[in-house]
Amino acid sequence: MSKVPLTAHGAEQLRSELTDLKSVQRPRVIQAIADAREHGDLKENAEYHAAREQQSFIEGRIKDIEGKLSHAQVIDVTEMKADGKVIFGTTVELLDLDTDKTVTYRIVGDDEADIKQGLISYSSPLARAVIGKREGDEVTFEAPGGVREYEIEKVSYI
């Protein structure tokens, strides 16, 4: 499996979630299973089945996160010499040339992307269009809603 880019912040969030799953969630669900077993017949014990289902979810998530972290290429944009270019991990402020509205996005890995929080995947059409460009450059790209045009107003490395 090839390396998957991940921001330093994204990697820290995954490590934090992994720690919580292993040290808080897993012991809690193990205790819930033990408590449910004490109630007798397991075939008709809803608490037991719910706890086992939760345990399955937690174990699956632990494996998923461990896999992602083992194949991650953690990129800290603050330590890179980008020379004003838009690169993975940068935050870009864009002016929509059709609506004159300004939007701000941070370019992150696929697993970190959340458009509601202004985090877009490096593989998205917009990110692919702006990567390698500089402040003042105009970009045109094909979005799901049609052709869009933006001007890069500001590039920051935070």
C-alpha positions in Angstrom: 0.0 0.0 0.0 1.3 3.4 -0.9 1.8 6.3 1.5 -1.2 8.5 2.1 -0.6 12.2 2.9 -1.9 13.5 6.2 -1.5 16.8 7.9 0.3 16.9 11.3 -3.0 18.1 12.8 -4.9 15.2 11.2 -2.4 12.7 12.4 -2.6 14.1 16.0 -6.4 13.8 15.9 -6.2 10.2 14.8 -3.6 9.4 17.5 -5.9 11.0 20.1 -8.9 9.1 18.9 -6.9 5.8 19.0 -5.7 6.5 22.6 -9.3 7.2 23.6 -10.6 4.0 21.9 -7.9 1.9 23.6 -7.8 3.4 27.0 -11.4 4.6 27.6 -13.9 3.1 25.1 -12.5 -0.5 24.9 -12.4 -1.0 28.8 -15.8 0.5 29.2 -17.4 -1.9 26.6 -15.5 -4.9 28.1 -17.0 -4.0 31.5 -20.5 -3.6 29.9 -20.2 -7.1 28.4 -19.1 -8.5 31.7 -22.1 -6.8 33.4 -24.5 -8.0 30.8 -23.2 -11.6 31.2 -24.1 -11.6 34.8 -27.8 -11.0 33.9 -28.1 -14.6 32.7 -29.3 -15.9 29.3 -27.2 -14.3 26.6 -29.6 -15.3 23.7 -32.3 -12.8 24.9 -30.0 -10.3 26.5 -30.3 -7.0 24.5 -27.6 -5.3 26.7 -25.1 -8.1 25.9 -25.8 -7.9 22.1 -25.6 -4.1 22.1 -22.3 -4.2 24.0 -20.8 -6.9 21.6 -21.9 -4.8 18.6 -20.2 -1.7 20.2 -17.1 -3.8 20.9 -17.0 -4.9 17.2 -17.2 -1.3 16.1 -14.5 -0.2 18.4 -12.1 -3.0 17.4 -12.8 -2.2 13.7 -12.1 1.5 14.2 -8.9 0.7 16.1 -7.6 -1.4 13.2 -8.7 1.2 10.7 -6.8 4.0 12.5 -3.7 1.9 13.1 -3.7 1.1 9.4 -4.1 4.7 8.3 -1.3 5.8 10.7 1.0 3.1 9.5 0.6 4.1 5.9 0.5 7.9 6.5 3.0 10.4 5.3 2.7 13.1 7.8 3.3 16.5 6.3 3.8 19.6 8.5 3.3 22.6 6.2 5.0 24.9 8.7 8.3 23.1 8.1 8.2 23.2 4.3 9.7 25.8 2.0 6.8 26.5 -0.2 7.9 29.9 -1.4 4.4 31.3 -1.7 2.9 28.3 -3.6 -0.2 26.5 -2.6 0.8 23.0 -1.4 -0.7 20.2 0.6 -1.7 21.6 4.1 -1.9 25.2 3.1 -4.9 27.4 3.8 -6.1 29.4 0.7 -8.4 32.3 0.6 -10.2 32.4 -2.8 -12.4 35.0 -4.5 -15.2 33.5 -6.5 -15.0 35.5 -9.7 -18.7 34.9 -10.5 -20.2 35.9 -7.2 -17.5 38.1 -5.7 -17.7 36.0 -2.5 -14.6 34.9 -0.6 -14.1 31.4 0.6 -11.3 29.9 2.7 -10.2 26.2 2.5 -7.4 24.2 3.9 -6.0 21.4 1.7 -5.8 18.1 3.6 -5.8 14.4 3.2 -8.8 12.4 2.1 -9.6 11.2 5.6 -9.5 14.7 7.1 -11.7 16.4 4.5 -14.8 18.1 5.8 -16.3 20.8 3.6 -18.4 22.2 6.4 -15.2 23.0 8.3 -13.4 24.3 5.3 -11.2 21.3 4.8 -10.9 20.0 1.3 -9.2 16.9 0.0 -6.0 17.3 -2.0 -7.6 15.1 -4.6 -10.7 17.4 -5.1 -11.0 19.3 -8.3 -10.6 22.6 -6.6 -7.4 21.5 -4.7 -5.9 20.1 -7.8 -6.6 23.4 -9.6 -4.9 25.6 -7.0 -1.9 23.4 -5.9 1.2 24.9 -7.4 -0.3 28.3 -7.9 0.4 31.6 -6.1 -1.4 34.6 -4.7 -3.0 36.6 -7.5 -3.3 33.6 -9.9 -6.6 32.8 -11.4 -7.8 29.2 -11.6 -10.6 27.5 -13.6 -11.8 24.1 -12.9 -14.7 21.7 -13.5 -16.9 21.4 -10.4 -19.9 19.1 -10.2 -22.1 22.2 -10.7 -20.1 23.4 -13.8 -17.1 25.4 -14.5 -15.9 27.7 -11.6 -13.3 30.5 -11.6 -11.4 31.7 -8.5 -8.6 34.1 -7.8 -6.2 33.1 -5.1 -6.2 36.1 -2.7 -4.1 34.7 0.2 -2.0 31.6 0.9 -1.0 30.8 4.5 1.0 28.1 6.1 -0.5 27.4 9.6 
